[in-house]
Every structure is written in C-alpha cells, then in structure tokens.
Amino acid sequence: MRRSLLSAAAVALVAYTEGFSVSPAGLRPSGLATCQSNRALCSQRPAVLALRAQADEVPEGFKAFTAGEKTLEQWIGQFSDERPSIRSMASMKVAEMYDEDGKGEEVIMRLMKMLTIEDVHERRSAVQALGMIGAVTMDPIIDLLLTTEDQVVRASCAKAIGAVALKNPELLPEFPQSALDGMKKAILEIPDPVTKIATVSTLGQIGGGDTRHGYPGCERALDVLVAALEVTDDMGLAAAAVNAVATIGQSNPPFRPKAVACLEALLERSSEVDGFMFVEQMIKSQLENLQGGGIVGELNKRSSGGENTDALNSLKKQFSGAQKGGFMGDSSAPPAKKAAAPPAPDDDWMSAM
C-alpha cells in the first residue's frame, strides 16, 4: 500500500516539477496518440517545422519575421525569460547555432548542466534545446539519468529523451538502442517512482510515434515495456506501463498483437500480485479497447460509419452501472429539489469568497 501511495504521489510530483499533462489512469481513451498526452511538447511541433521551412518569399504587405541577431550566449541567457514565446525561440536558436563554432559538444554539456538547476524556465528550455539538437544528445542524457541522485533531474532527463523523439520523429524506427536500454534499467533498477513513471511516459511516446503525421512508433520501445511488465510487482509502474502499451498498440496496428499478448499475460498473473486489483481492471478495459470493443472501439467504429452492437451494449451496461452506483445522474428523472443551505457562520471566511 505504501508503494502504491508513493507511485500515485509520483504522478503529481512529475506534473508539478516538469509540466507533464497528467490525467487519471484509464480515463483517457487509449486510441489517442501518445504524443498528445504531453501538450507542452506537442504544441511546439509547428514552431519546429516553421524553423526548418525556408520561405521562398514574403507576401506583399507583410514583413519577414526575424528573431534578431544574437550570439549563442545571449540566446542561452533568454532561457530564464518570463515570456514562453521568447524561451521557445531561444531554445530553437540555440539548437540551430549550437555547433557553429565547432564547439557543439561543449554546448551540449552546458545544456546538460542546466537540467540540474532549480530555475524551472531554464531547465525546461534546456530540455527543448536538447530535443531539437537530436540523437547526438542521447549518451550524455542517459548517463545523467542513471547516475544522478536527484529525482527531478532524472525526470528532466526522461523528458529530454522524449523531446528528442518528438522533435525528430523520423528517428523513431531506428531510435538509439543504448537509450532504450538505459530507460529499461531506470524503470527496473531505480526505486524512485517519479523516475519510473516519467520514463514509462517517454517509452510510450517513442513507441507510439506520431502516426497522424505519418511517423510510426518504435517497436523496440514496446519491447522494453513488455519486459518490464513481465517482472514488476510495482502497481504504479504497472498501471503506467499498461496504458503506454495499450496506446502503442492502438496507434500502431502492426504492434497490436504484441500489445494484446503482453496485457493478456499480465492479466493472468495479476491475481497473484498483491495490490494488482486496480491494475487488473485497467488491463481488462484496455484489452477490450484494443480488440475493437469498449468505448474506444465504439468511437472508432462510429467514426468509420459502421455499427458495433456489442460495443453499444457494453456502453449501456457501463452507464447503467454508473447510474445505479450513484456516479452518474439519470437525465430522464425529474431534477430533485435542493435542500436549503444552512446559513454560514459570521466567522466563516470561505463563504465570502
């Protein structure tokens, strides 16, 4: 139970310190692309693509946008700016200029050191810059992930690996195996739940890819999650990995049989692991979605103009059970009269807010 509470607290801590977009497990349909779960990163894809594009001409009546002539040192200084747009531009310019003087390795190591500082703006800007620089940053990031004792730094490292995947989706099928091996070691050998959940999230992003834009995920990232689920008895890790595996399988049809087999094997042994009752329900729900049933299956079926009677019946049963259990109101019933609220005491300061 203590481990479960730590794992739940880890989600909140990662969200607070690193800006992860977190939702309660099982509430987000697994059919959505994994990269959508991190909106702070995904929202920057248009800016990255704009940076790469070379406009042929500026339309009449418009001025060409220029970021202004600054040195690399000046752009790094902008990492602490209060304005998100300035920080984003600074990260892109640093990634663009980092090796202009042949000192790219020194710049990368400087960005790595910024992952250890307290200022959240500078740390996040460094994460983005490392991601845009690309695969050459993998070795130092993995080294720091596995050697630091600071869980916030480890979460930043995991997020930096995810940024590399997001900003360089063409690398996903051949994502560096050394990075995947390092993340596997992190989730299985480092007891810190923050590190486990942050790393599983990144593995889900690498495995899920960006299929909406034509970039399939990395099957070897799924293999890492499968291997972890075969041996773990950590409820927090299992819950995060189940969602990641299901999302990868949903967004990458060629990987779906492997994802289903993984979840079925975990379901078989879940009854033998103390505290896995919650995980067991998640597995059943995700298997139903992957196999064409459940809420996600119904949404997918209806979007293609088809019918799915089994899924409709399943939805009706779920809604009926939720109504009977008091978790959902019955819209067909007349609204109940609200009891008058007792007068608030004079010293109740909250009543005046």
LUMVO-95692 format. One record per residue (C-alpha): y, z, x. Coordinates in steps of 0.02 Angstrom, whole numbers, plus 50000, padded with zeros to 5 digits. Layout:
<vexdos>
YZX ...
</vexdos>
This chain:
<vexdos>
500005000050000 501195004250142 500864987250221 501204978650054 502874987650036 503354982750213 502924964650177 503974964750019 505424972750111 505244959550246 505674945750124 507294954350077 507734957750259 507444939750311 508514933950165 509934945750212 509954942850400 509534924450410 510114916850247 508394911850180 508344906449998 507034918249927 506274918549754 504894929849685 503184923249733 502414912049603 503994908549504 504484892749596 503384877749547 502364873049700 502654854649672 504404855449741 504604850149920 504564864750040 506184859950120 507054863149954 506694881749974 507964882750113 509534875550037 510654881050180 509724868950294 509384855150168 511204854150116 511634848850294 510504833450295 511884821950226 513054828050362 511744824750496 511414807350429 513284804050421 513444809050603 512084796850652 512794782450549 514024770650630 515274763950503 515724745750528 517454747550456 518584759550361 519024754050182 520824749150152 521894763850104 520794776550194 520944784450365 519474786050482 518894804050495 518934811150670 518394828450721 519714829350855 519484828551043 518754844951104 517694849751251 515934856251232 516574873551273 517884872551136 516604867051007 515464881551051 516964892751027 517064886450848 515364894050806 516224910250754 517484901650639 517554908850462 517504891450384 515744884550356 516324866550372 517054869850544 515474878750601 514394864250539 515474851550629 515424862050787 513514862750782 513414843850763 514644840450902 513754852351021 512104843650983 512944826851013 513774831951177 512534844351250 511884833051389 513424822551426 513644830251599 511804831051639 511774849651604 510774848951443 509534862251498 510934874551535 511714871451364 510054874151277 509804890651367 511564895951319 511174892151137 509554901951154 510534917151212 511624915651058 510084918950950 510124936851016 511924941250972 512464951050819 513764938950750 512854930150610 514014914850611 513714911450794 511854914450779 511654902650631 512734889350715 511634890350869 510084888250759 510824872550682 511324865250851 509594868450924 508824859950773 509904844450793 509554843350980 507724841650935 505984843751008 506614847151185 507104864651125 505344869351067 504674877551226 506104889951252 506144894151066 504284897851061 504404908051221 505774918951146 504834920450981 503324927851070 504224938851196 505704946951108 505524963951026 506934960750902 506304955350730 507974947150686 507894936650843 506104931850801 506654926550627 508044916150706 506774907850819 505664903450671 507164896550580 507674886250732 505944878250735 506154874350551 507854866650588 507064855050716 505814849450585 507124847150450 508394837750555 507094826950641 505834822950503 505194807850596 504414820050720 503354829050590 501704819450605 501744822250794 502574839450792 502274848150960 500584856750959 501254870151076 502494875250941 501124876150808 500014886550925 501454898350959 501784900850774 499944904050742 499974917550875 501554925050799 500844926950623 499154933650681 499634944850827 501394951250793 501294965450665 503094963650607 503084957050426 504794948950447 504104937850585 502544933650485 503474928250328 504844918750421 503544909350523 502464905250372 504004898350287 504324886850435 502504881250440 502624876950256 504164866650291 503334857250435 501764854250334 502684849550175 503824836950257 505164827750159 504154815950051 505634812149938 506414802950085 504794795250147 504324808150280 502564815350260 502164832650324 501124838250473 499314841650429 499094852350584 500354864750513 499214866350361 497764869550480 498704884350554 498954891950382 497144888850335 496554897650493 497694912550457 497074914250278 495274914350338 495514930750431 497034940150367 496974955750259 498874957150252 499414954950071 501194949650115 500604936450238 499274930250117 500494928749972 501744918750076 500384907750150 499594904149980 501244897249916 501514887350076 499764879650071 499954875149887 501654867149917 500994856850062 499524850849956 500634846749808 501904836649908 500604827850018 499154821049913 498084816650067 498114835150116 497724841449941 495814842849957 496014853750112 497304864750024 496164866849873 494664871049981 495694884050076 496284892649917 494544892349840 493814900649995 495174913949993 494864917049808 493034920549844 493424934149971 494964941149885 493924953549785 493304960949948 495054964250019 495964979949964 497594976049875 497254957449850 497264958249660 499034951349655 498594937749781 497074933149676 498174929249526 499314918649635 497824908749701 497184905049527 498894899149470 499144887949622 497384880649608 497734876249427 499344867549479 498514858049621 497104852249509 498274844949379 498414859349258 499624873649237 501494872249218 501744860649368 500354849249308 501124848249136 502834844249207 502104830749319 501104823349175 502564822849056 503704815249188 502484800749202 502444798149012 500664804648989 499894818848890 498944833748953 498154843248809 497304856148920 498934860049009 499864861348842 498554873548777 498694883448938 500584884348919 500424890148738 499224903948789 500384909548929 501904910148815 500924918848678 500304931948800 502064934548867 502724937248690 501354949548645 501654958948806 503504960448771 504004949548918 504724935748808 505624936148642 504984926948488 506314914148442 505574911848268 505824930148223 507484936048149 508564944948277 508374963648273 509894974248237 510564982648391 510755001348386 512505007548414 512765013148593 513215031548614 514995034648669 515205035348857 515755052048929 517515052748997 516905055449174 515765040149171 516715028849291 515495014549268 515945012549084 517695007049135 517094993049250 
</vexdos>
